[in-house]
Amino acid sequence: MNVADLVDQVSKNDRELHAWAHLSHTAAAEAVREGPLAGMCFGVKDVIDVAGMPTRCGSAASDPREADTDATCVNLLRHAGAIPIGKTVTAEYAFRAPGPTRNPRRLDHTPGGSSSGSAAAVAAGMVPFALGTQTGGSIIRPAAYCGVVGFKPSFGAVARAGLAFTCESLDVIGWTADSVGTASAVADVLLPAGTEAAGASRRSSVVLLPHAADHPLEAQALETLEHAADRLRELGVNVQTAAPWAHAGELARTHELVMYYEIARSLRPVADRHGSALGQEVLDAIKTGLTIPGTDYILARRAQERLRHDWSSLIGAADFVLTPSAPGFAPAGLSNTGSSAFNKNWSLLGWPCLHLPTRLDARGLPLGVQLVAPFERDHALLAAAGQWWPALREN
């Protein structure tokens, strides 16, 4: 199928799903015909610029004009042969207010957010991967709810030029994908090669961390996590269960402080000019963030930077963390995008995270697990997951 026909098919199939904010019928015109991703079509979350397409950020308050140039990440993918066919739906300014996207596994359940359209488009088989962003849990949680692979790289690993970011110290560009292989192929284009050791080539050790500071884990999600841990043990991986994490509450509170402080200052200029077009969730976030003292923010940022490079003090000698991606199944209804309780600590620390879907329940709703690696061990994380995922999948 050529690109124009694919876009027509995607447009037709999207009538119920609402994963796309914009589709381009001329997407193939500037395609590079060779490269490691040659001919692979992808979606781009609508907070990331694509030349010739508007960047609306899920908001009527945004600029409706077409972007003049690609974001750096989109340009790199183009030169690797991949073709951006459109912009995927985002929560307003990648915050919490849900967009119109529905979960392709069950249309009456949330797809998660804020990268809702990206996860749904991949889960529906429309594209093999789609770019998203994460501030709290905006890649990993939609990937979990829609049952696709989700990868959040280390903070700063992917260039953010061309991203309408709202939280300078937290926002990361990542992607959802139809497999670990696809996620790794994209990483080979967008991430520095580095000198890190390859994944699980030796006897690896994993810390099992089933806890979050402010949210319980549903029974079936815990069962899924424990099953994954057992399968890793069968592969020869040393898996040790951690006690409730003493740092979790402090990290969660620090994440909230940094997020609200920065989003308030990023979006107040929009509110000053177009406040009547902004949703109440964004307006409330701006109001909250403006009450946070600068001294508190500076202390939080210092703690964030210190802990980002101190894996051993938080995790110990383990190579990876195995932890939930979400509290459980995608919640019914479309009025909220779910809890980021199992994501925001890792976003604060800036460590790379990968969601692996492992099972479907009788309703067709997915569950899976999250693997976390030390800062800038992105390729090692993907390599380990590539080896382990086949054994973790239950159906």
N, C-alpha and C positions, 0 to 999 in steps of 0.2 A: 504494500500500500504506500503510495507517495504521500508526502507531507500534507498537501492540500486535502486529499481524501481523508487522512487521519484527523485533521482538524475538523472537517465536516462530521466525522463519526463521533469525535469527542463532544462537539457542540450538541449533537442529537442526544447523546447519552447523558449529557449534563442537565437535561431539563428538570429532572427530579433531584439530582444530587447537589447542584449549585456549588461545585468545587472551583469554578473559574470566574474571575472578575473580568477577564478580557482574553479573547482568542485572536490570533493573527492568521489570516489566510494567505499572507505573503511571507510566512516565517522562513521558508526555505530559500528565499531570494538571495540571502547573503551567506548561505551555508558553506562551510569549508567541506570539501568532498573527501578529505582524508584525515587521519588522526586516530588516536586510541578510542575515541567515542564517536567515530564517524557514523552519521545517520541516526544517532540516538536522540529522540525528542525528549524535552523536559519542560517542566513548569517552574515558574519563578514566583515566590511569594510577593504579594503586591505592596511590599515595602522596599523592594530592590529594583533598581532601574534596569530597564531593557530599552535600548534605542528603538524609537518609533512606537512605543507603547506608553500609556500614561501610568504613573505611580500614584494610586489613589489612597493607599494606606487604609483601606476599608472605611473611609470617612468622606463625608460631603464637605468637610473643611479643607480638603487637600487641593493641590493644584491639578486641574484637569488636563493640562497640556502634556503632550508626548515628551518623554525623555529624549534628550539629544544624543546621549552616549550610553553605552552599557556600563553597569557596575563592573568592577574589576573581575569579580568571580564569573559573571556571565561572559565577559570577553575571553577569559581563559578557557571556558567550556566551549565557546564558539570555535576558538582556534584549535581545540582538540577534536572538532568535528561534530559536536552536539548542537542541537537546534532548539532554541527556546520558542515554544509555540504559543505561550500566553502567560498571563498573570493569575496566580491562584488566590483565592479568598483568604483574607486575614481578619482577625478581630481588629476593631478600630485602633489604629496606631499600635498594633501588636500588643495590646493590653488585654482586657478581660471580656469586654462586651462581645458576645458571639456574633459571627456573621451568619449568612443564610445556609451555609454548608451542612449537609446531613451525612450521617455515617453510612457508607455503602454496605456495611455488614447488616445493619438494621436501620432503616431510614428514620425511625422514631427515637434514636439514641444519638447523643452528642458525638461528633467526631473529635472532640477535644479542641484545644486552641493554644496559642493563637494561630499556629500554622495549620489551620483546619483544612483549607483547600488543598494544600500540598499532600498531606497524608491521605485524604480522601481520593484524590486523583490517582495516586499510586495504587491504593487499595482496590480501586475500581478497574485497574488495568489500563488506564488511559495513557499513562507515560511510565517508563521504568524508574524514573527518579524525579524529584522536584526539590528545589531549594526552599529552605525555610529559615527561621531565626528563632533563637531562644534567649529569653531574659530570665525566666524562672523554670518553666517546664514546657515551653512552646513547641519543641520538636519531639521530645521523648514521649510526652503524654499523648498527643495525637497519633503518633506511631503506634503506641500501645493500644489505644482505643480502636484504631482502624486495622490493626493486625499487620503492620509492615515494619521493615527495618528502619530504625531512626538513628541518625548519627549526629551528635553535637561535638564538634572538635574542641580542642583546647582553646581557651580565650586567646584571641589574637592570631591564631594559626591561619585563618582565612581573611584576606584583605577585605575591609569593610567600605572602601570607597564606592560610592553609589548606593549605600544603604541609608534609608531614613531612620537611623537608630534613635532610640529614646533614652537608653541608659548606657552611657559611654563606658562604664566599668563592668557591664554585664553582658551586653548584647553580643551574640555569636551567630555567624552564618553557618548553617549545616544543611542536612538534606535527609529526606525520606527516600527509601529505595525498595525495589521488589526482592532484593537478596543482599546478602553480605558481599557477594562478588561485585554487584553493581555499585554498592556503597564504596567498596575499596577502589574500584576503577575511577570513580569521581574523586576520591581522596588522592589518588596518584596524580591527578591534574591540579587540584586546588591546594594541596598541602605540601610544605617543604619535605623533601625526601628524608633529610636528617641522617643520623647515624645510629638510631636506636636498634636494639636487638630485635629479632623477629619473634614476636608473639609467644607461642607456647612450644617452642622447639625444645625446651628443657622441662624438667618437672616444675610446674607452676604451682603457686600457692594462692589461694583465694580466701578472702574474708567474707563470710555470709552475714549480711547486715539487714535484717528484716524490719527494722524499726524506723519510725519517723517521729519528729518531735510533737506534732500537733494533729496527727490523723491515724486512726486505727487501720490495720490491713485486713481486708475481707478474707474469709476463710479459704475460698478457692484460690485467691491470689497467693496466700501463704502456702497452700498445697502445691501450687505451681512452682513457687520459689524453691521449696524443699525438694521437689522432684528434680529440678534442675541441679541442685547441689548434689543429690545422690548420683545423677548421671555423670557429673564431673568427677566424683570420687571413683566411679567405675572406669573412667578414662585415666586414672592415676593422678588426678589433680588433688593436691592437699587442700581441703576445704575445712575451715574452722569457723564456728559460729561465734559472732561477737556479742558481747553483752550490750544492753541498751547504751547507745552512744552518748556519752556525757556532753559532747560538744554540739549535739544536734539543735537544741533549743537556742543556744547563743548564735549559731550560724544562721538559723532561720530568721531570727530577729534582725541580725545584721543585714541579711539579704533584703528584708523588707525596708529597712532604713535607707540603704543605698538606692534601692529601686525607686522609692517614692521621692527621695531628694532629687535624683537625676531626672526622672520623668517630668517632675514639676517644672524644672528649669528648661528642659528640652521643648515642652509643649506649651508653656505659657505664652510665647510669641504667637502661636496659632490661636490660642484662646483669646488673646487680646484683639486679634483681627477678625476671627471667625467663631467666636465663642458660641453663638446661637446655632451653629451647625455641628458642634461637638456633642457627643453623647454624654449622659450624666456620669457614667463610670469614669471617663477620662477627666471630666471637670472635677469630680470628687478627688481623684488621684492628685491632680494639680493642687487643689486646696490643701490636702493632707501634706504633700511634700513641702509646701512652702512654710509649714509650721516647724519643720525640723531644723534645729540649730546647726550652723556650719561646723561648730566644734565637734558635735556628735558625728557628723558625716566624715570629718577628717579622721577621727579615731577609728571609725568603722572601715574606712579605706586602708588605713595602716594595718589593721588586723587582717583584712582580706589579702593584702599583698604578702604579708608574713606567712600566712597559712597556705597560700597557693603553692609555695615551694617547700612545704614541710609535710609531705605525705607520711613519713615515718612516725611523726608525733601523733598523727590522727589515726593511722591505719596500722602501723607496725611494719613488719618485714614482708607482708603479702605483696604479690604482684598485681592483683586486681581485687575489686570489690564486686560481689554479687548481691544485688539489692532489687526491690520492686521498682518498676517503672511508674506505677500508678497504684492507688489504693485497691483497685479491683477492676471490674468490667466498666465499660463506658456507661455512665448513668443514662437512664431514660430521660427523654425530653431534650429540648434544644435551647433552654433558657440560660444555661451556664456551660462552661467548658471543663468542669471538673477541678480537682485539687492538684496543686503542684507540690504537695508536701514531700514527695519522694524525689523531687528534682532540684529544688531551689538551693539546697546546700551545695550540690555539685556545681550549679551555675555560679554561686558566689565564689567558690574555689577555682573555677575555671578549668576543672579537670575534664578530660574527654569522656563521653558517655555514649553507650550504644544500646538501643533497645532491640531485643531479639524476640519475635513472636514465636510461641512454642505450642499453643493449643487453641482450639475452639470449643466452646460449650455447645450444648444441644440447640441453643438458639442461634448459633453461628457467631456469637460474640467472642472476640479473641482475648487471650491473656498471654503474658510473656514475662521476661526478666530484663533487668538492666545490668550491664557490665560497665564498670568505671575503672579507669587507669590513671596513673600519675600524670601530672602536667607534662605535656609535650611527648607523651607516649602513645600518640594516636595510631600510628601504623602498627605498633605492637598489639594494641587493643583490637584492631580490625583483623590482624593475622590470627590472633587467638580465637576470636569469634568465628572466623572462617573454618577453623578446625573443629570447634566445639558445637556449633549450631546444629549440624545434622544429628548429633546424638541427643540434643536437648529437645528436639521437636517431637511432640507426642502424636500429632495427627496432621 
